[in-house]
Amino acid sequence: MPRKSTLSKGLAVAFAVLAVSAIGGMVSMMIVFKIQTSNLTMTERPTEPTTTLAPPPVMRLPRSLIPERYEILVHPHFYSRIVEEVNVTTPNQTLFFNGSSTVYFRCHQPTKYIFLHSFELSVSPLLVKDHDENGQLKVTSYQHHDDESDFLEIELEENLKTDGNYSLSLYFEGEISEYLQAMYVSRYTETNFDSPTSARRLFPCFDEPDMKAVFQLTVIHRVGTFALSNTLQQSKQINTDWKYTKFFSTPKMSSYLLAFTISEFLAMDSPKSRVNIKTYARPEAIAARHTQYAAGITAKILEFYEGHFELQYGFQHLGQVALPDLEPLAMENWGLITYQEGALLYEEGVSSLLHKEVITTIIAHELAHQWFGNQVTMKWWNEVWLNEGFATYMSYLAVNHAEPSFQIKLIMDDLHAAFEEDALLTSHPLSAPPNDVQTTGEILGMFNAISYSKGAMVLRMLANYVGEKAFDDGIRARNGKSQYKVSNIMEYWTTQMGYPVITINTTSGAIYQKHFLYNSSAVSRYGLTWLIPITFTTNISGLNNVWLDKKGPGNEFISKKGEWILANVNATGYYRVNYNLENWERLLWQLETNPSVKKYVHVFSTIFYHEKERSVVMGSLVDILWKRNIQDNLYFFPRRLQKSQRRANSDVFSMFRYICLSQLCTDEAFFCLLFSIHTNLRSVIYCQAVAAGGKKEWEFAWEKFQSSTDTSEKDQLRKALSCTKQTWLLNRYLSYTLDPDKIRLMDATSTINLIAQNAAGQALAWNFIRLPHFCVFNHINLCLQLIRFKDNTEMNGAYRATLQAIEQTQVNIQWVKENHDTVLEWFERETAHLE
C-alpha cells in the first residue's frame, strides 16, 4: 500500500471513541473486581510433586533416505447420498477408506531402517525393492512409535546402499474424519488435508516440508461425484458404482500441499487469461453467481503477481473451491486452493464492503503462496514466517492493485495484532530455534500473529529501508532459485522475540531503546537491543533517516525552535516511539490544527499503549485528547453518518459508518436507531436487535439463521445470536456448538469466541470449554484457573496461546491494581457535569 495513503479525519475520531469506550469498560470491570474481592480470602495454589521426566523422543526424520516420487491410490467408501427404495436393502453409511502407495526414494547414507510418518493407519503388507539390482529386500519387522513422532519404523535384513534407488510399497486403511482433520467428510464433500501434518493421516509418507517429491494420485469415488486434485485429470474409468480418476503428476512439492476433493460441485470460469481459472462451489451458489466476484478478482490478482515477480504461475490451470466445512479460512494447496465458503462467496446486496475486503485479502494471501511456500518452501516449520509473512506482505500490494479503495486498514490491523502478541514474555522469535518446534502441537502453535503479522511488518520495514525496487529485485532472485541476500539488520528482527520502544527527549536530544513489555514490572530476560532504522520528520523539515543501536544520535532530535518531532513516519518501522511530554503536546496540537490521519492513528495508538507501561504522564495526554478531539465531536456523529450514507459508493466512508455505528450501538446509545439497515451496517443492527430483545427475538434470529442459504447473511446472524444479554439463551447457544447439525464444525470455535466477547457470556464460555469440570467463575481466581486449565488439559496447538492468555490476564490484573483509582477519579471528574 502506498506510504501516502490517508483516511478521513472522521475515521480517526471513530478510533478515539472506540478507545475511550474501551477504557469505560475497564472502569466497570475494576468496580466489579473491587466488589468481588472485598470479602474473599484467596487460596494458595496447591503444590505438585516433582517427577523426573524421560528424555523426549526424536521428532525429526533422519536424512538417510530422501523421497523422489509417490504413486498413490485412495478409495473412500463413503456414500455421497443414500436413496431409500421400496423392497431394496438400504446400504449403511461408512467412513472406511483404503488404498495403496509406492514411494520411490534414494539412499544418502547406509541404513537398514526406513522411517516415515503414519498416523492412525493400518499398514500391510510391505514390499521394499532395489531398483538398481532389480531385487527385493526382506522386511524383518515394522512398528508404529507410541509417541508424538508419528513414526512408522521398518527394519530390513540388510543395509540400503549409498546412492541406491529403492521403493517401498504398502497397503493402508483408515477412517474418514468427522472432525475436519486430514481426509474428512462434510455435508457436501469429502475433502483432504488442512494442516501441516495431515498427509500422514491419509498415507504413510515423508511428511516434512523440505522432503519434496512428485505425487501421482488416483482416486476411486462414487459415480455421480466429481474429483479434483492439484493437477488436471489424466484419465478416468467408470463402472457401475465407481469412477477411477487418475491425475497428472505434480511438480516436486511438499507433502502438506497435496489435496483432493470429492463432491457434486459446479464451476464458474474466470475471465479469460493465460491461466485457466475455475471457481467451484455448491450448485445453488454457482446458480446465484455468488462466485462471480472471486472469479474476477482472482484473475486480476494472479496477473498482478506474475508481472510483479516476473515469474509465471507454475500451472496452466488453477482451481479454487468454496467448502462448507474447512478448519482454516483457506489452504494454499498448489493448483487447488480451498476456502471456507465465507472466504470466497460474495452476495451482492447481502455481503458488506468489509466482507468483500476479507475475500480479496484472503485470495491475495493464498495466491501469493503459489510462489512463497509452494515454489520456495522453508526448510522446517520453525521458519514458517517465510511462508506466511511474505504472503501477508505481498497481499498488501496485490489488494492495493486490485481494490485500491480499501486503503490503509490491512496494514494497521496486522501492525497492532503483532504489537499485541509480541509485547508478551511468552512471545517467540520469527525464526524460533528448531528444537522448540517439534511436535504437531508446537508446529500448529507457530501459525500465529508473530509469523503472519510481525513477519509482514518486518518485511515492510526492510522494503522501506532498502527501497521497494531493491526489495522486489531480491524477491525475484529468490523465486529464481538464487538465495535472497538479507543484510544483517534482519538478524536482530528475526532471531529475537519482541520489539523496542524508542524514547526521545526533544529538549536534550537524548534517545535510547528498551524492550517493550506490557508487564511494567517485568525486565527483559535477554537484554535485547535492535539495530533500528529510524525515519523522522518535523514541521519545519522534510523526511530524515538515522540508525539507532542501543543509544544513538542526539542532535537530530533536539527541538531548537519549538517544532514538533515525529519518528517512525507512516509506522513503517516495527517499533513504538515515546517522547517527552512537551513533544506529545505539540503533536496533539498539530493533529488538531492540521491532521494527517495516518499519523493520527499511529500517534493515538502509541499514546494508549504507553499508558500500560506508564512511561509518560498519561493523565495529561488523555485530558488533551479528550477535550480537543473527542468531547467536541461526539455529538456530531449522527450528522456525519447521515451525510456519509449519501456517499455509499465511497469505501472509506462505508468503513467509517460501520466503525462509528458499531461503537455507538455497543454503548447502547440511541444513535443506532436512526438509520435504515444498509448492507454494510446489517451485522451491527442485527446484534443490537438481539441484545435489546429476549427469547422471542433470539428465536426469530435462530430460525432465520437455520433457514438462510446465503453464506454472508447466515454468518451475520450467527454472530448476532451471541449478542443476547440473556445468559440462559447463551447457554443454549453454547450447547448448539456441540451439534454439527446446528452449528457447523468449522464455526464451533469462533461461535464460542463470540459468546466469550459478550460480557454476559464470558463466564459461561470459560466454564463450557472446561466441561465436564464446571466451577464458579470470578475475576479473583481467573489466573489460577487458567494455570490449572493449562496443567490439566491436553493443549496440543493451543499450548502457547494458553501461556499468552495467562500472561495477559496477569498483566490486566496488574493494570487494575495500579490504575483503578486514577482512572476512576478522572472519569468522575470529566462526567460530573452530566449528572
C-alpha positions, 0 to 999 in steps of 0.5 A, a space after each residue: 500500500 502506498 506510504 501516502 495513503 490517508 483516511 478521513 479525519 472522521 475515521 480517526 475520531 471513530 478510533 478515539 471513541 472506540 478507545 475511550 469506550 474501551 477504557 469505560 469498560 475497564 472502569 466497570 470491570 475494576 468496580 466489579 473486581 473491587 466488589 468481588 474481592 472485598 470479602 474473599 480470602 484467596 487460596 494458595 495454589 496447591 503444590 505438585 510433586 516433582 517427577 523426573 521426566 524421560 528424555 523426549 523422543 526424536 521428532 525429526 526424520 533422519 536424512 538417510 533416505 530422501 523421497 523422489 516420487 509417490 504413486 498413490 491410490 485412495 478409495 473412500 467408501 463413503 456414500 455421497 447420498 443414500 436413496 431409500 427404495 421400496 423392497 431394496 436393502 438400504 446400504 449403511 453409511 461408512 467412513 472406511 477408506 483404503 488404498 495403496 502407495 509406492 514411494 520411490 526414494 534414494 539412499 544418502 547414507 547406509 541404513 537398514 531402517 526406513 522411517 516415515 510418518 503414519 498416523 492412525 493407519 493400518 499398514 500391510 503388507 510391505 514390499 521394499 525393492 532395489 531398483 538398481 539390482 532389480 531385487 527385493 529386500 526382506 522386511 524383518 519387522 515394522 512398528 508404529 512409535 507410541 509417541 508424538 513422532 508419528 513414526 512408522 519404523 521398518 527394519 530390513 535384513 540388510 543395509 540400503 546402499 549409498 546412492 541406491 534407488 529403492 521403493 517401498 510399497 504398502 497397503 493402508 486403511 483408515 477412517 474418514 474424519 468427522 472432525 475436519 482433520 486430514 481426509 474428512 467428510 462434510 455435508 457436501 464433500 469429502 475433502 483432504 488435508 488442512 494442516 501441516 501434518 495431515 498427509 500422514 493421516 491419509 498415507 504413510 509418507 515423508 511428511 516434512 516440508 523440505 522432503 519434496 517429491 512428485 505425487 501421482 494420485 488416483 482416486 476411486 469415488 462414487 459415480 455421480 461425484 466429481 474429483 479434483 486434485 492439484 493437477 488436471 485429470 489424466 484419465 478416468 474409468 467408470 463402472 457401475 458404482 465407481 469412477 477411477 480418476 487418475 491425475 497428472 503428476 505434480 511438480 516436486 512439492 511438499 507433502 502438506 500441499 497435496 489435496 483432493 476433493 470429492 463432491 457434486 460441485 459446479 464451476 464458474 470460469 474466470 475471465 479469460 487469461 493465460 491461466 485457466 481459472 475455475 471457481 467451484 462451489 455448491 450448485 445453488 451458489 454457482 446458480 446465484 453467481 455468488 462466485 462471480 466476484 472471486 472469479 474476477 478478482 482472482 484473475 486480476 490478482 494472479 496477473 498482478 503477481 506474475 508481472 510483479 515477480 516476473 515469474 509465471 504461475 507454475 500451472 496452466 490451470 488453477 482451481 479454487 473451491 468454496 467448502 462448507 466445512 474447512 478448519 482454516 479460512 483457506 489452504 494454499 494447496 498448489 493448483 487447488 486452493 480451498 476456502 471456507 465458503 465465507 472466504 470466497 462467496 460474495 452476495 451482492 446486496 447481502 455481503 458488506 464492503 468489509 466482507 468483500 475486503 476479507 475475500 480479496 485479502 484472503 485470495 491475495 494471501 493464498 495466491 501469493 503462496 503459489 510462489 512463497 511456500 509452494 515454489 520456495 518452501 522453508 526448510 522446517 516449520 520453525 521458519 514458517 514466517 517465510 511462508 506466511 509473512 511474505 504472503 501477508 506482505 505481498 497481499 498488501 500490494 496485490 489488494 492495493 492493485 486490485 481494490 485500491 479503495 480499501 486503503 490503509 486498514 490491512 496494514 494497521 490491523 496486522 501492525 497492532 495484532 503483532 504489537 499485541 502478541 509480541 509485547 508478551 514474555 511468552 512471545 517467540 522469535 520469527 525464526 524460533 530455534 528448531 528444537 522448540 518446534 517439534 511436535 504437531 502441537 508446537 508446529 500448529 502453535 507457530 501459525 500465529 500473529 508473530 509469523 503472519 503479522 510481525 513477519 509482514 511488518 518486518 518485511 515492510 520495514 526492510 522494503 522501506 529501508 532498502 527501497 521497494 525496487 531493491 526489495 522486489 529485485 531480491 524477491 525475484 532472485 529468490 523465486 529464481 532459485 538464487 538465495 535472497 541476500 538479507 543484510 544483517 539488520 534482519 538478524 536482530 528482527 528475526 532471531 529475537 522475540 519482541 520489539 523496542 520502544 524508542 524514547 526521545 527527549 526533544 529538549 536534550 536530544 537524548 534517545 535510547 531503546 528498551 524492550 517493550 513489555 506490557 508487564 511494567 514490572 517485568 525486565 527483559 530476560 535477554 537484554 535485547 537491543 535492535 539495530 533500528 532504522 529510524 525515519 523522522 520528520 518535523 514541521 519545519 523539515 522534510 523526511 530524515 533517516 538515522 540508525 539507532 543501536 542501543 543509544 544513538 544520535 542526539 542532535 537530530 532530535 533536539 527541538 531548537 525552535 519549538 517544532 514538533 518531532 515525529 519518528 517512525 513516519 507512516 509506522 513503517 518501522 516495527 517499533 513504538 516511539 515515546 517522547 517527552 511530554 512537551 513533544 506529545 503536546 505539540 503533536 496533539 496540537 498539530 493533529 488538531 490544527 492540521 491532521 494527517 490521519 495516518 499519523 493520527 492513528 499511529 500517534 493515538 495508538 502509541 499514546 494508549 499503549 504507553 499508558 500500560 507501561 506508564 512511561 509518560 504522564 498519561 493523565 495529561 495526554 488523555 485530558 488533551 485528547 479528550 477535550 480537543 478531539 473527542 468531547 467536541 465531536 461526539 455529538 456530531 456523529 449522527 450528522 456525519 453518518 447521515 451525510 456519509 450514507 449519501 456517499 455509499 459508493 465511497 469505501 472509506 466512508 462505508 468503513 467509517 459508518 460501520 466503525 462509528 455505528 458499531 461503537 455507538 450501538 455497543 454503548 447502547 446509545 440511541 444513535 443506532 436507531 436512526 438509520 435504515 439497515 444498509 448492507 454494510 451496517 446489517 451485522 451491527 443492527 442485527 446484534 443490537 436487535 438481539 441484545 435489546 430483545 429476549 427469547 422471542 427475538 433470539 428465536 426469530 434470529 435462530 430460525 432465520 439463521 437455520 433457514 438462510 442459504 446465503 453464506 454472508 447473511 447466515 454468518 451475520 446472524 450467527 454472530 448476532 445470536 451471541 449478542 443476547 444479554 440473556 445468559 440462559 439463551 447463551 447457554 443454549 447457544 453454547 450447547 448448539 456448538 456441540 451439534 454439527 447439525 446446528 452449528 457447523 464444525 468449522 464455526 464451533 470455535 469462533 461461535 464460542 469466541 463470540 459468546 466469550 466477547 459478550 460480557 454476559 457470556 464470558 463466564 459461561 464460555 470459560 466454564 463450557 470449554 472446561 466441561 465436564 469440570 464446571 466451577 464458579 467463575 470470578 475475576 479473583 481466581 481467573 489466573 489460577 484457573 487458567 494455570 490449572 486449565 493449562 496443567 490439566 488439559 491436553 493443549 496440543 496447538 493451543 499450548 502457547 496461546 494458553 501461556 499468552 492468555 495467562 500472561 495477559 490476564 496477569 498483566 490486566 490484573 496488574 493494570 487494575 491494581 495500579 490504575 483503578 483509582 486514577 482512572 476512576 477519579 478522572 472519569 468522575 471528574 470529566 462526567 460530573 457535569 452530566 449528572 
